[in-house]
Amino acid sequence: MWSRFKALRNFNKSLLLILLFISIVLPLEIFNKISSGVEMSGEDYLKYALIWASFVFGFVFINFVDFIVRAMNGDSAEL
């Protein structure tokens, strides 16, 4: 059980690093497009927001499912 917990913790670290990277890169790309004179439509902003939101949703969903599975197995020591 401990190895699964460590594997999930390592996966969470990787997912958090990816989320942090995307949270830094997307605003920089938007700023770069605006500063270079490219006119962005609302669809472009929506596209970037959906990319970011999909990673946030994935992170929350994976952790929620793991929390429920551990609670159903009675692993309250690891909650």
HTML snippet that shows the backbone in 3Dmol.js (N, CA, C, O; Angstrom):
<script src="https://3Dmol.org/build/3Dmol-min.js"></script>
<div id="view" style="width:600px;height:400px;position:relative"></div>
<script>
const pdb = `
ATOM      1  N   MET A   1       0.828  -1.193   0.000  1.00  0.00           N
ATOM      2  CA  MET A   1       0.000   0.000   0.000  1.00  0.00           C
ATOM      3  C   MET A   1       0.869   1.253   0.000  1.00  0.00           C
ATOM      4  O   MET A   1       0.548   2.237  -0.666  1.00  0.00           O
ATOM      5  N   TRP A   2       1.975   1.214   0.751  1.00  0.00           N
ATOM      6  CA  TRP A   2       2.838   2.380   0.830  1.00  0.00           C
ATOM      7  C   TRP A   2       3.458   2.695  -0.523  1.00  0.00           C
ATOM      8  O   TRP A   2       3.637   3.863  -0.867  1.00  0.00           O
ATOM      9  N   SER A   3       3.790   1.656  -1.298  1.00  0.00           N
ATOM     10  CA  SER A   3       4.396   1.903  -2.617  1.00  0.00           C
ATOM     11  C   SER A   3       3.395   2.585  -3.551  1.00  0.00           C
ATOM     12  O   SER A   3       3.774   3.435  -4.356  1.00  0.00           O
ATOM     13  N   ARG A   4       2.112   2.211  -3.444  1.00  0.00           N
ATOM     14  CA  ARG A   4       1.100   2.871  -4.278  1.00  0.00           C
ATOM     15  C   ARG A   4       0.944   4.332  -3.877  1.00  0.00           C
ATOM     16  O   ARG A   4       0.771   5.206  -4.727  1.00  0.00           O
ATOM     17  N   PHE A   5       1.007   4.585  -2.576  1.00  0.00           N
ATOM     18  CA  PHE A   5       0.910   5.955  -2.093  1.00  0.00           C
ATOM     19  C   PHE A   5       2.099   6.782  -2.580  1.00  0.00           C
ATOM     20  O   PHE A   5       1.933   7.926  -3.002  1.00  0.00           O
ATOM     21  N   LYS A   6       3.306   6.198  -2.518  1.00  0.00           N
ATOM     22  CA  LYS A   6       4.492   6.913  -2.997  1.00  0.00           C
ATOM     23  C   LYS A   6       4.416   7.145  -4.496  1.00  0.00           C
ATOM     24  O   LYS A   6       4.819   8.201  -4.984  1.00  0.00           O
ATOM     25  N   ALA A   7       3.900   6.162  -5.232  1.00  0.00           N
ATOM     26  CA  ALA A   7       3.774   6.331  -6.681  1.00  0.00           C
ATOM     27  C   ALA A   7       2.787   7.446  -7.007  1.00  0.00           C
ATOM     28  O   ALA A   7       3.035   8.251  -7.904  1.00  0.00           O
ATOM     29  N   LEU A   8       1.667   7.499  -6.283  1.00  0.00           N
ATOM     30  CA  LEU A   8       0.697   8.569  -6.515  1.00  0.00           C
ATOM     31  C   LEU A   8       1.284   9.917  -6.131  1.00  0.00           C
ATOM     32  O   LEU A   8       1.042  10.915  -6.809  1.00  0.00           O
ATOM     33  N   ARG A   9       2.053   9.953  -5.049  1.00  0.00           N
ATOM     34  CA  ARG A   9       2.667  11.213  -4.638  1.00  0.00           C
ATOM     35  C   ARG A   9       3.648  11.696  -5.706  1.00  0.00           C
ATOM     36  O   ARG A   9       3.691  12.887  -6.013  1.00  0.00           O
ATOM     37  N   ASN A  10       4.439  10.778  -6.275  1.00  0.00           N
ATOM     38  CA  ASN A  10       5.354  11.161  -7.355  1.00  0.00           C
ATOM     39  C   ASN A  10       4.581  11.612  -8.587  1.00  0.00           C
ATOM     40  O   ASN A  10       4.981  12.560  -9.263  1.00  0.00           O
ATOM     41  N   PHE A  11       3.470  10.930  -8.881  1.00  0.00           N
ATOM     42  CA  PHE A  11       2.642  11.331 -10.013  1.00  0.00           C
ATOM     43  C   PHE A  11       2.056  12.713  -9.772  1.00  0.00           C
ATOM     44  O   PHE A  11       1.999  13.531 -10.690  1.00  0.00           O
ATOM     45  N   ASN A  12       1.618  12.981  -8.542  1.00  0.00           N
ATOM     46  CA  ASN A  12       1.075  14.297  -8.213  1.00  0.00           C
ATOM     47  C   ASN A  12       2.128  15.380  -8.364  1.00  0.00           C
ATOM     48  O   ASN A  12       1.829  16.475  -8.840  1.00  0.00           O
ATOM     49  N   LYS A  13       3.364  15.083  -7.962  1.00  0.00           N
ATOM     50  CA  LYS A  13       4.438  16.064  -8.137  1.00  0.00           C
ATOM     51  C   LYS A  13       4.645  16.363  -9.615  1.00  0.00           C
ATOM     52  O   LYS A  13       4.798  17.521 -10.002  1.00  0.00           O
ATOM     53  N   SER A  14       4.649  15.329 -10.432  1.00  0.00           N
ATOM     54  CA  SER A  14       4.830  15.528 -11.872  1.00  0.00           C
ATOM     55  C   SER A  14       3.678  16.336 -12.453  1.00  0.00           C
ATOM     56  O   SER A  14       3.888  17.252 -13.247  1.00  0.00           O
ATOM     57  N   LEU A  15       2.462  15.988 -12.050  1.00  0.00           N
ATOM     58  CA  LEU A  15       1.301  16.711 -12.557  1.00  0.00           C
ATOM     59  C   LEU A  15       1.298  18.159 -12.089  1.00  0.00           C
ATOM     60  O   LEU A  15       0.914  19.052 -12.844  1.00  0.00           O
ATOM     61  N   LEU A  16       1.723  18.402 -10.853  1.00  0.00           N
ATOM     62  CA  LEU A  16       1.807  19.775 -10.360  1.00  0.00           C
ATOM     63  C   LEU A  16       2.866  20.572 -11.110  1.00  0.00           C
ATOM     64  O   LEU A  16       2.665  21.754 -11.391  1.00  0.00           O
ATOM     65  N   LEU A  17       3.993  19.940 -11.439  1.00  0.00           N
ATOM     66  CA  LEU A  17       5.022  20.637 -12.216  1.00  0.00           C
ATOM     67  C   LEU A  17       4.510  20.989 -13.608  1.00  0.00           C
ATOM     68  O   LEU A  17       4.771  22.081 -14.113  1.00  0.00           O
ATOM     69  N   ILE A  18       3.785  20.067 -14.223  1.00  0.00           N
ATOM     70  CA  ILE A  18       3.208  20.351 -15.539  1.00  0.00           C
ATOM     71  C   ILE A  18       2.193  21.480 -15.434  1.00  0.00           C
ATOM     72  O   ILE A  18       2.164  22.374 -16.280  1.00  0.00           O
ATOM     73  N   LEU A  19       1.355  21.440 -14.392  1.00  0.00           N
ATOM     74  CA  LEU A  19       0.361  22.492 -14.181  1.00  0.00           C
ATOM     75  C   LEU A  19       1.027  23.840 -13.941  1.00  0.00           C
ATOM     76  O   LEU A  19       0.570  24.861 -14.456  1.00  0.00           O
ATOM     77  N   LEU A  20       2.100  23.849 -13.164  1.00  0.00           N
ATOM     78  CA  LEU A  20       2.846  25.086 -12.927  1.00  0.00           C
ATOM     79  C   LEU A  20       3.463  25.600 -14.224  1.00  0.00           C
ATOM     80  O   LEU A  20       3.418  26.799 -14.502  1.00  0.00           O
ATOM     81  N   PHE A  21       4.032  24.704 -15.010  1.00  0.00           N
ATOM     82  CA  PHE A  21       4.632  25.084 -16.288  1.00  0.00           C
ATOM     83  C   PHE A  21       3.586  25.700 -17.216  1.00  0.00           C
ATOM     84  O   PHE A  21       3.831  26.731 -17.841  1.00  0.00           O
ATOM     85  N   ILE A  22       2.420  25.060 -17.298  1.00  0.00           N
ATOM     86  CA  ILE A  22       1.360  25.585 -18.157  1.00  0.00           C
ATOM     87  C   ILE A  22       0.854  26.915 -17.632  1.00  0.00           C
ATOM     88  O   ILE A  22       0.547  27.817 -18.411  1.00  0.00           O
ATOM     89  N   SER A  23       0.763  27.045 -16.298  1.00  0.00           N
ATOM     90  CA  SER A  23       0.293  28.300 -15.705  1.00  0.00           C
ATOM     91  C   SER A  23       1.260  29.446 -15.957  1.00  0.00           C
ATOM     92  O   SER A  23       0.860  30.610 -15.932  1.00  0.00           O
ATOM     93  N   ILE A  24       2.516  29.135 -16.198  1.00  0.00           N
ATOM     94  CA  ILE A  24       3.507  30.170 -16.502  1.00  0.00           C
ATOM     95  C   ILE A  24       3.565  30.434 -18.004  1.00  0.00           C
ATOM     96  O   ILE A  24       3.632  31.586 -18.434  1.00  0.00           O
ATOM     97  N   VAL A  25       3.538  29.373 -18.794  1.00  0.00           N
ATOM     98  CA  VAL A  25       3.727  29.510 -20.237  1.00  0.00           C
ATOM     99  C   VAL A  25       2.520  30.147 -20.928  1.00  0.00           C
ATOM    100  O   VAL A  25       2.695  30.991 -21.807  1.00  0.00           O
ATOM    101  N   LEU A  26       1.308  29.765 -20.551  1.00  0.00           N
ATOM    102  CA  LEU A  26       0.129  30.304 -21.239  1.00  0.00           C
ATOM    103  C   LEU A  26       0.012  31.820 -21.124  1.00  0.00           C
ATOM    104  O   LEU A  26      -0.207  32.477 -22.142  1.00  0.00           O
ATOM    105  N   PRO A  27       0.150  32.416 -19.923  1.00  0.00           N
ATOM    106  CA  PRO A  27       0.103  33.888 -19.880  1.00  0.00           C
ATOM    107  C   PRO A  27       1.249  34.542 -20.647  1.00  0.00           C
ATOM    108  O   PRO A  27       1.070  35.602 -21.247  1.00  0.00           O
ATOM    109  N   LEU A  28       2.426  33.912 -20.630  1.00  0.00           N
ATOM    110  CA  LEU A  28       3.547  34.464 -21.394  1.00  0.00           C
ATOM    111  C   LEU A  28       3.270  34.418 -22.890  1.00  0.00           C
ATOM    112  O   LEU A  28       3.607  35.356 -23.614  1.00  0.00           O
ATOM    113  N   GLU A  29       2.664  33.344 -23.354  1.00  0.00           N
ATOM    114  CA  GLU A  29       2.338  33.256 -24.777  1.00  0.00           C
ATOM    115  C   GLU A  29       1.271  34.275 -25.161  1.00  0.00           C
ATOM    116  O   GLU A  29       1.351  34.896 -26.221  1.00  0.00           O
ATOM    117  N   ILE A  30       0.275  34.446 -24.299  1.00  0.00           N
ATOM    118  CA  ILE A  30      -0.754  35.461 -24.564  1.00  0.00           C
ATOM    119  C   ILE A  30      -0.127  36.847 -24.596  1.00  0.00           C
ATOM    120  O   ILE A  30      -0.422  37.639 -25.491  1.00  0.00           O
ATOM    121  N   PHE A  31       0.737  37.149 -23.626  1.00  0.00           N
ATOM    122  CA  PHE A  31       1.407  38.449 -23.594  1.00  0.00           C
ATOM    123  C   PHE A  31       2.281  38.639 -24.825  1.00  0.00           C
ATOM    124  O   PHE A  31       2.327  39.733 -25.388  1.00  0.00           O
ATOM    125  N   ASN A  32       2.974  37.586 -25.250  1.00  0.00           N
ATOM    126  CA  ASN A  32       3.837  37.669 -26.426  1.00  0.00           C
ATOM    127  C   ASN A  32       3.011  37.963 -27.680  1.00  0.00           C
ATOM    128  O   ASN A  32       3.418  38.774 -28.512  1.00  0.00           O
ATOM    129  N   LYS A  33       1.861  37.315 -27.820  1.00  0.00           N
ATOM    130  CA  LYS A  33       1.018  37.572 -28.990  1.00  0.00           C
ATOM    131  C   LYS A  33       0.477  38.992 -28.979  1.00  0.00           C
ATOM    132  O   LYS A  33       0.435  39.654 -30.016  1.00  0.00           O
ATOM    133  N   ILE A  34       0.062  39.462 -27.801  1.00  0.00           N
ATOM    134  CA  ILE A  34      -0.480  40.822 -27.711  1.00  0.00           C
ATOM    135  C   ILE A  34       0.606  41.848 -27.993  1.00  0.00           C
ATOM    136  O   ILE A  34       0.369  42.823 -28.707  1.00  0.00           O
ATOM    137  N   SER A  35       1.804  41.637 -27.435  1.00  0.00           N
ATOM    138  CA  SER A  35       2.882  42.611 -27.625  1.00  0.00           C
ATOM    139  C   SER A  35       3.426  42.606 -29.048  1.00  0.00           C
ATOM    140  O   SER A  35       3.960  43.617 -29.503  1.00  0.00           O
ATOM    141  N   SER A  36       3.301  41.487 -29.760  1.00  0.00           N
ATOM    142  CA  SER A  36       3.777  41.452 -31.141  1.00  0.00           C
ATOM    143  C   SER A  36       2.740  41.987 -32.119  1.00  0.00           C
ATOM    144  O   SER A  36       2.998  42.064 -33.320  1.00  0.00           O
ATOM    145  N   GLY A  37       1.573  42.355 -31.614  1.00  0.00           N
ATOM    146  CA  GLY A  37       0.572  42.979 -32.465  1.00  0.00           C
ATOM    147  C   GLY A  37      -0.452  42.025 -33.035  1.00  0.00           C
ATOM    148  O   GLY A  37      -1.297  42.430 -33.832  1.00  0.00           O
ATOM    149  N   VAL A  38      -0.393  40.771 -32.645  1.00  0.00           N
ATOM    150  CA  VAL A  38      -1.381  39.807 -33.121  1.00  0.00           C
ATOM    151  C   VAL A  38      -2.679  40.041 -32.363  1.00  0.00           C
ATOM    152  O   VAL A  38      -2.706  40.052 -31.132  1.00  0.00           O
ATOM    153  N   GLU A  39      -3.743  40.227 -33.116  1.00  0.00           N
ATOM    154  CA  GLU A  39      -5.028  40.460 -32.471  1.00  0.00           C
ATOM    155  C   GLU A  39      -5.652  39.114 -32.111  1.00  0.00           C
ATOM    156  O   GLU A  39      -5.823  38.238 -32.958  1.00  0.00           O
ATOM    157  N   MET A  40      -5.982  38.980 -30.846  1.00  0.00           N
ATOM    158  CA  MET A  40      -6.549  37.715 -30.370  1.00  0.00           C
ATOM    159  C   MET A  40      -8.050  37.873 -30.174  1.00  0.00           C
ATOM    160  O   MET A  40      -8.529  38.878 -29.648  1.00  0.00           O
ATOM    161  N   SER A  41      -8.766  36.864 -30.606  1.00  0.00           N
ATOM    162  CA  SER A  41     -10.215  36.892 -30.438  1.00  0.00           C
ATOM    163  C   SER A  41     -10.586  36.218 -29.117  1.00  0.00           C
ATOM    164  O   SER A  41      -9.732  35.675 -28.416  1.00  0.00           O
ATOM    165  N   GLY A  42     -11.847  36.264 -28.806  1.00  0.00           N
ATOM    166  CA  GLY A  42     -12.321  35.604 -27.600  1.00  0.00           C
ATOM    167  C   GLY A  42     -12.138  34.102 -27.666  1.00  0.00           C
ATOM    168  O   GLY A  42     -11.957  33.449 -26.638  1.00  0.00           O
ATOM    169  N   GLU A  43     -12.183  33.543 -28.881  1.00  0.00           N
ATOM    170  CA  GLU A  43     -11.979  32.106 -29.047  1.00  0.00           C
ATOM    171  C   GLU A  43     -10.560  31.705 -28.672  1.00  0.00           C
ATOM    172  O   GLU A  43     -10.341  30.626 -28.121  1.00  0.00           O
ATOM    173  N   ASP A  44      -9.590  32.575 -28.969  1.00  0.00           N
ATOM    174  CA  ASP A  44      -8.208  32.273 -28.593  1.00  0.00           C
ATOM    175  C   ASP A  44      -8.046  32.245 -27.084  1.00  0.00           C
ATOM    176  O   ASP A  44      -7.400  31.348 -26.541  1.00  0.00           O
ATOM    177  N   TYR A  45      -8.628  33.222 -26.406  1.00  0.00           N
ATOM    178  CA  TYR A  45      -8.564  33.238 -24.944  1.00  0.00           C
ATOM    179  C   TYR A  45      -9.275  32.020 -24.361  1.00  0.00           C
ATOM    180  O   TYR A  45      -8.814  31.431 -23.383  1.00  0.00           O
ATOM    181  N   LEU A  46     -10.399  31.649 -24.966  1.00  0.00           N
ATOM    182  CA  LEU A  46     -11.146  30.489 -24.502  1.00  0.00           C
ATOM    183  C   LEU A  46     -10.334  29.210 -24.689  1.00  0.00           C
ATOM    184  O   LEU A  46     -10.362  28.317 -23.843  1.00  0.00           O
ATOM    185  N   LYS A  47      -9.617  29.133 -25.800  1.00  0.00           N
ATOM    186  CA  LYS A  47      -8.783  27.960 -26.055  1.00  0.00           C
ATOM    187  C   LYS A  47      -7.718  27.816 -24.973  1.00  0.00           C
ATOM    188  O   LYS A  47      -7.508  26.720 -24.454  1.00  0.00           O
ATOM    189  N   TYR A  48      -7.047  28.910 -24.631  1.00  0.00           N
ATOM    190  CA  TYR A  48      -6.026  28.854 -23.590  1.00  0.00           C
ATOM    191  C   TYR A  48      -6.635  28.546 -22.226  1.00  0.00           C
ATOM    192  O   TYR A  48      -6.046  27.811 -21.433  1.00  0.00           O
ATOM    193  N   ALA A  49      -7.799  29.099 -21.955  1.00  0.00           N
ATOM    194  CA  ALA A  49      -8.467  28.823 -20.674  1.00  0.00           C
ATOM    195  C   ALA A  49      -8.881  27.358 -20.584  1.00  0.00           C
ATOM    196  O   ALA A  49      -8.785  26.755 -19.515  1.00  0.00           O
ATOM    197  N   LEU A  50      -9.338  26.783 -21.682  1.00  0.00           N
ATOM    198  CA  LEU A  50      -9.737  25.377 -21.671  1.00  0.00           C
ATOM    199  C   LEU A  50      -8.540  24.450 -21.510  1.00  0.00           C
ATOM    200  O   LEU A  50      -8.647  23.417 -20.850  1.00  0.00           O
ATOM    201  N   ILE A  51      -7.412  24.801 -22.098  1.00  0.00           N
ATOM    202  CA  ILE A  51      -6.199  24.000 -21.913  1.00  0.00           C
ATOM    203  C   ILE A  51      -5.809  23.982 -20.447  1.00  0.00           C
ATOM    204  O   ILE A  51      -5.535  22.924 -19.881  1.00  0.00           O
ATOM    205  N   TRP A  52      -5.785  25.158 -19.836  1.00  0.00           N
ATOM    206  CA  TRP A  52      -5.413  25.244 -18.422  1.00  0.00           C
ATOM    207  C   TRP A  52      -6.434  24.524 -17.546  1.00  0.00           C
ATOM    208  O   TRP A  52      -6.062  23.792 -16.629  1.00  0.00           O
ATOM    209  N   ALA A  53      -7.709  24.728 -17.824  1.00  0.00           N
ATOM    210  CA  ALA A  53      -8.763  24.119 -17.009  1.00  0.00           C
ATOM    211  C   ALA A  53      -8.760  22.599 -17.123  1.00  0.00           C
ATOM    212  O   ALA A  53      -9.091  21.908 -16.160  1.00  0.00           O
ATOM    213  N   SER A  54      -8.396  22.075 -18.277  1.00  0.00           N
ATOM    214  CA  SER A  54      -8.362  20.618 -18.422  1.00  0.00           C
ATOM    215  C   SER A  54      -7.299  20.003 -17.529  1.00  0.00           C
ATOM    216  O   SER A  54      -7.520  18.939 -16.952  1.00  0.00           O
ATOM    217  N   PHE A  55      -6.149  20.654 -17.406  1.00  0.00           N
ATOM    218  CA  PHE A  55      -5.116  20.133 -16.514  1.00  0.00           C
ATOM    219  C   PHE A  55      -5.523  20.263 -15.052  1.00  0.00           C
ATOM    220  O   PHE A  55      -5.267  19.358 -14.258  1.00  0.00           O
ATOM    221  N   VAL A  56      -6.149  21.367 -14.688  1.00  0.00           N
ATOM    222  CA  VAL A  56      -6.620  21.534 -13.305  1.00  0.00           C
ATOM    223  C   VAL A  56      -7.683  20.487 -12.988  1.00  0.00           C
ATOM    224  O   VAL A  56      -7.648  19.871 -11.923  1.00  0.00           O
ATOM    225  N   PHE A  57      -8.625  20.281 -13.905  1.00  0.00           N
ATOM    226  CA  PHE A  57      -9.669  19.288 -13.687  1.00  0.00           C
ATOM    227  C   PHE A  57      -9.071  17.893 -13.568  1.00  0.00           C
ATOM    228  O   PHE A  57      -9.490  17.112 -12.713  1.00  0.00           O
ATOM    229  N   GLY A  58      -8.101  17.570 -14.411  1.00  0.00           N
ATOM    230  CA  GLY A  58      -7.451  16.261 -14.333  1.00  0.00           C
ATOM    231  C   GLY A  58      -6.778  16.038 -12.997  1.00  0.00           C
ATOM    232  O   GLY A  58      -6.880  14.955 -12.421  1.00  0.00           O
ATOM    233  N   PHE A  59      -6.090  17.054 -12.499  1.00  0.00           N
ATOM    234  CA  PHE A  59      -5.416  16.944 -11.205  1.00  0.00           C
ATOM    235  C   PHE A  59      -6.424  16.735 -10.084  1.00  0.00           C
ATOM    236  O   PHE A  59      -6.236  15.865  -9.233  1.00  0.00           O
ATOM    237  N   VAL A  60      -7.483  17.521 -10.079  1.00  0.00           N
ATOM    238  CA  VAL A  60      -8.507  17.403  -9.028  1.00  0.00           C
ATOM    239  C   VAL A  60      -9.228  16.063  -9.136  1.00  0.00           C
ATOM    240  O   VAL A  60      -9.485  15.419  -8.119  1.00  0.00           O
ATOM    241  N   PHE A  61      -9.557  15.638 -10.347  1.00  0.00           N
ATOM    242  CA  PHE A  61     -10.280  14.384 -10.538  1.00  0.00           C
ATOM    243  C   PHE A  61      -9.458  13.188 -10.080  1.00  0.00           C
ATOM    244  O   PHE A  61      -9.977  12.305  -9.397  1.00  0.00           O
ATOM    245  N   ILE A  62      -8.187  13.149 -10.444  1.00  0.00           N
ATOM    246  CA  ILE A  62      -7.330  12.034 -10.049  1.00  0.00           C
ATOM    247  C   ILE A  62      -7.211  11.959  -8.535  1.00  0.00           C
ATOM    248  O   ILE A  62      -7.285  10.873  -7.962  1.00  0.00           O
ATOM    249  N   ASN A  63      -7.028  13.090  -7.887  1.00  0.00           N
ATOM    250  CA  ASN A  63      -6.912  13.082  -6.433  1.00  0.00           C
ATOM    251  C   ASN A  63      -8.235  12.743  -5.761  1.00  0.00           C
ATOM    252  O   ASN A  63      -8.239  12.078  -4.725  1.00  0.00           O
ATOM    253  N   PHE A  64      -9.348  13.179  -6.320  1.00  0.00           N
ATOM    254  CA  PHE A  64     -10.655  12.858  -5.748  1.00  0.00           C
ATOM    255  C   PHE A  64     -10.927  11.362  -5.844  1.00  0.00           C
ATOM    256  O   PHE A  64     -11.384  10.750  -4.878  1.00  0.00           O
ATOM    257  N   VAL A  65     -10.651  10.773  -6.996  1.00  0.00           N
ATOM    258  CA  VAL A  65     -10.864   9.333  -7.162  1.00  0.00           C
ATOM    259  C   VAL A  65      -9.969   8.558  -6.203  1.00  0.00           C
ATOM    260  O   VAL A  65     -10.421   7.594  -5.585  1.00  0.00           O
ATOM    261  N   ASP A  66      -8.721   8.958  -6.069  1.00  0.00           N
ATOM    262  CA  ASP A  66      -7.827   8.270  -5.145  1.00  0.00           C
ATOM    263  C   ASP A  66      -8.314   8.409  -3.707  1.00  0.00           C
ATOM    264  O   ASP A  66      -8.235   7.454  -2.936  1.00  0.00           O
ATOM    265  N   PHE A  67      -8.812   9.576  -3.341  1.00  0.00           N
ATOM    266  CA  PHE A  67      -9.339   9.784  -1.994  1.00  0.00           C
ATOM    267  C   PHE A  67     -10.526   8.865  -1.729  1.00  0.00           C
ATOM    268  O   PHE A  67     -10.615   8.263  -0.658  1.00  0.00           O
ATOM    269  N   ILE A  68     -11.440   8.751  -2.693  1.00  0.00           N
ATOM    270  CA  ILE A  68     -12.611   7.894  -2.533  1.00  0.00           C
ATOM    271  C   ILE A  68     -12.196   6.429  -2.441  1.00  0.00           C
ATOM    272  O   ILE A  68     -12.715   5.691  -1.603  1.00  0.00           O
ATOM    273  N   VAL A  69     -11.270   6.005  -3.290  1.00  0.00           N
ATOM    274  CA  VAL A  69     -10.831   4.605  -3.273  1.00  0.00           C
ATOM    275  C   VAL A  69     -10.171   4.270  -1.944  1.00  0.00           C
ATOM    276  O   VAL A  69     -10.433   3.212  -1.371  1.00  0.00           O
ATOM    277  N   ARG A  70      -9.320   5.157  -1.451  1.00  0.00           N
ATOM    278  CA  ARG A  70      -8.676   4.896  -0.161  1.00  0.00           C
ATOM    279  C   ARG A  70      -9.695   4.902   0.969  1.00  0.00           C
ATOM    280  O   ARG A  70      -9.572   4.118   1.910  1.00  0.00           O
ATOM    281  N   ALA A  71     -10.689   5.761   0.895  1.00  0.00           N
ATOM    282  CA  ALA A  71     -11.716   5.791   1.938  1.00  0.00           C
ATOM    283  C   ALA A  71     -12.551   4.514   1.908  1.00  0.00           C
ATOM    284  O   ALA A  71     -12.930   4.002   2.962  1.00  0.00           O
ATOM    285  N   MET A  72     -12.842   3.994   0.718  1.00  0.00           N
ATOM    286  CA  MET A  72     -13.621   2.762   0.618  1.00  0.00           C
ATOM    287  C   MET A  72     -12.825   1.558   1.096  1.00  0.00           C
ATOM    288  O   MET A  72     -13.399   0.604   1.622  1.00  0.00           O
ATOM    289  N   ASN A  73     -11.515   1.594   0.920  1.00  0.00           N
ATOM    290  CA  ASN A  73     -10.671   0.489   1.372  1.00  0.00           C
ATOM    291  C   ASN A  73     -10.387   0.562   2.859  1.00  0.00           C
ATOM    292  O   ASN A  73      -9.826  -0.376   3.426  1.00  0.00           O
ATOM    293  N   GLY A  74     -10.758   1.644   3.494  1.00  0.00           N
ATOM    294  CA  GLY A  74     -10.528   1.779   4.925  1.00  0.00           C
ATOM    295  C   GLY A  74      -9.123   2.202   5.279  1.00  0.00           C
ATOM    296  O   GLY A  74      -8.674   1.968   6.401  1.00  0.00           O
ATOM    297  N   ASP A  75      -8.421   2.817   4.354  1.00  0.00           N
ATOM    298  CA  ASP A  75      -7.052   3.261   4.604  1.00  0.00           C
ATOM    299  C   ASP A  75      -7.070   4.653   5.201  1.00  0.00           C
ATOM    300  O   ASP A  75      -6.505   5.582   4.624  1.00  0.00           O
ATOM    301  N   SER A  76      -7.705   4.807   6.337  1.00  0.00           N
ATOM    302  CA  SER A  76      -7.862   6.139   6.922  1.00  0.00           C
ATOM    303  C   SER A  76      -6.552   6.692   7.451  1.00  0.00           C
ATOM    304  O   SER A  76      -6.436   7.898   7.667  1.00  0.00           O
ATOM    305  N   ALA A  77      -5.567   5.839   7.664  1.00  0.00           N
ATOM    306  CA  ALA A  77      -4.280   6.323   8.163  1.00  0.00           C
ATOM    307  C   ALA A  77      -3.572   7.172   7.118  1.00  0.00           C
ATOM    308  O   ALA A  77      -2.768   8.037   7.463  1.00  0.00           O
ATOM    309  N   GLU A  78      -3.862   6.934   5.845  1.00  0.00           N
ATOM    310  CA  GLU A  78      -3.190   7.677   4.780  1.00  0.00           C
ATOM    311  C   GLU A  78      -4.006   8.863   4.297  1.00  0.00           C
ATOM    312  O   GLU A  78      -3.534   9.622   3.451  1.00  0.00           O
ATOM    313  N   LEU A  79      -5.203   9.042   4.803  1.00  0.00           N
ATOM    314  CA  LEU A  79      -6.021  10.176   4.392  1.00  0.00           C
ATOM    315  C   LEU A  79      -5.470  11.375   5.069  1.00  0.00           C
ATOM    316  O   LEU A  79      -5.986  12.478   4.889  1.00  0.00           O
TER     317      LEU A  79
END
`;
const viewer = $3Dmol.createViewer("view");
viewer.addModel(pdb, "pdb");
viewer.setStyle({}, {cartoon: {color: "spectrum"}});
viewer.zoomTo();
viewer.render();
</script>
